Amino acid sequence: MAEKVTTIRERRQLTLPREVCEQLGLSIGDRMELAVEDGVLVARPVRRRALDALKEIQEAFASSGLSERELQAAGSRVRLQIAAERYERKR
């Protein structure tokens, strides 16, 4: 896609071109994360950050060598341990 130019409006608002929104799958009301990196404005859809985090978790799981059943069993043990510690302290 060719570069697009937009104007900063009076209230510091930008209008994203339709093509950009379509490429990113953005809809009205979606949230964006803004950052300045090396003097460049970088705008990322917030859900994209969540999807990137999920991808990292999936990759870590895949490289761990654990089966899904082993992971679930370990999670159950940890939840039971945390619950026991929490409720024993309250008594």
C-alpha positions as a printed Julia matrix, in Angstrom:
91×3 Matrix{Float64}:
   0.0     0.0    0.0
   1.26    3.48  -0.83
   1.96    5.87   2.03
  -1.0     7.97   3.14
  -0.93   11.51   4.49
  -3.31   12.79   7.16
  -3.64   16.1    9.04
  -3.58   16.73  12.78
  -6.85   18.5   13.52
  -7.59   21.2   16.09
  -8.12   18.75  18.96
  -4.93   16.78  18.0
  -7.04   14.17  16.21
  -5.97   12.13  13.19
  -8.23   10.43  10.69
  -6.94    7.04   9.59
  -7.56    6.28   5.92
 -10.11    3.53   5.27
  -7.47    1.36   3.57
  -5.24    1.47   6.66
  -8.15    0.5    8.92
  -9.11   -2.34   6.61
  -5.55   -3.7    6.48
  -5.32   -3.64  10.29
  -8.85   -4.89  10.85
  -9.74   -1.76  12.84
 -13.27   -0.65  13.6
 -14.7     2.5   15.17
 -14.1     2.37  18.92
 -11.02    0.12  18.75
  -8.18    1.18  21.04
  -4.68    2.02  19.86
  -1.37    2.06  21.7
   0.87    4.96  20.68
   4.63    5.19  21.17
   7.51    7.25  19.88
  10.44    5.11  18.78
  13.53    6.87  17.42
  11.46    9.94  16.58
   8.8     7.94  14.73
   5.17    7.61  15.83
   4.22    3.95  16.12
   0.54    3.07  16.5
  -0.48   -0.5   17.38
  -3.97   -1.91  17.87
  -4.27   -2.92  21.53
  -5.69   -6.34  20.68
  -2.6    -6.95  18.57
  -0.5    -6.7   21.72
  -2.68   -9.33  23.37
  -2.42  -11.58  20.33
   1.38  -11.18  20.31
   1.48  -12.16  24.0
  -0.68  -15.2   23.29
   1.66  -16.21  20.47
   4.64  -15.99  22.85
   2.83  -18.19  25.37
   2.0   -20.74  22.67
   5.64  -20.8   21.52
   6.9   -21.23  25.09
   4.43  -24.08  25.63
   5.47  -25.76  22.37
   9.17  -25.56  23.26
   8.65  -26.73  26.86
   8.16  -30.36  25.9
   5.16  -30.64  28.23
   1.97  -32.22  27.07
  -1.29  -30.35  27.52
  -2.31  -32.88  30.17
   0.93  -32.31  32.12
   0.46  -28.55  31.97
  -3.14  -28.83  33.21
  -2.08  -31.12  36.06
   0.68  -28.72  37.11
  -1.79  -25.81  36.98
  -4.23  -27.73  39.19
  -1.51  -28.45  41.76
  -0.49  -24.8   41.88
  -4.11  -23.6   42.23
  -4.69  -26.02  45.11
  -1.49  -24.87  46.81
  -2.42  -21.2   46.46
  -5.95  -21.82  47.74
  -4.61  -23.76  50.73
  -2.19  -20.95  51.6
  -4.86  -18.26  51.27
  -7.56  -19.99  53.27
  -5.27  -21.34  55.99
  -4.08  -17.81  56.74
  -7.65  -16.55  57.19
  -8.53  -19.11  59.83
